Amino acid sequence: MNRFVTMKRLAGSLGAALLLTGALTACVGPLIVGGAVVGGSLMAVDRRTSGTQLDDEGIELRAASQIRSNLGTRVRVSVTSYNRQVLLTGEVPNLQDKQRVEQLVAGVEGVNSVVNELAVLNSPSMLDRSSDALLTGRIKARLLDTRDLQSSAFKVVTERNTVYLMGRVTQREAERATEAVRSVPGVQKVVRMFELISEQELERLGTVPDPRTQPAARPSTASQ
């Protein structure tokens, strides 16, 4: 009886989490390309200019349209643009499609660079996708709880337990965020795609968090 109640509660919690994820997704109105979520939402607090945020939204929409028109639903591609740098995650059936997606996105107006992290394999199950969504939620919560960081400065993308971090941050913030994210259970790898800014520029942006105890900086790498 206790086991049944425990399983029922666990199923209820997972269902609620999935409903919450769906509700949040519906609020920002993302597009779907072969079953993958495209894009993020304009945030109330963002270190990009409002014009750049709109440009990023436009890039995601145009890239999604190009992928859908040329490759249909045989690929599952997530498109994330931050400051006109585009991250591609998801799955494609072969190397040719992987290269084709990159070419299509690179040709979209406004795109400065493309980071192609598409995997050549079968699309993951709904359970795998739900696991990534839940992990993203835990990561965002961890960043929110890290008081010497401004959580809204970071964009988080999770794919097969690999976490991609984007944002305009200082070296100190990059190191602190990496440390925080790596401590979240389930994270296998952290890939940093930051645009580094100086502490002086951060002050000019007016988004400096309250000073806290900070760890010594470590050399920045593409992935940790």
Sequence and secondary structure as in RCSB ss.txt:
>XXXX:A:sequence
MNRFVTMKRLAGSLGAALLLTGALTACVGPLIVGGAVVGGSLMAVDRRTSGTQLDDEGIELRAASQIRSNLGTRV
RVSVTSYNRQVLLTGEVPNLQDKQRVEQLVAGVEGVNSVVNELAVLNSPSMLDRSSDALLTGRIKARLLDTRDLQ
SSAFKVVTERNTVYLMGRVTQREAERATEAVRSVPGVQKVVRMFELISEQELERLGTVPDPRTQPAARPSTASQ
>XXXX:A:secstr
 HHHHHHHHHHHHHHHHHHHHHHHHHHH  EEETTEEE     SS SS HHHHHHHHHHHHHHHHHHHHHHTTS 
EEEEEEETTEEEEEEEESSHHHHHHHHHHHHTSTT  EEEE  EES    HHHHHHHHHHHHHHHHHHHH TTS 
GGG EEEEETTEEEEEEEE HHHHHHHHHHHHTSTT  EEEEEEEE  HHHHHHHT               SB 
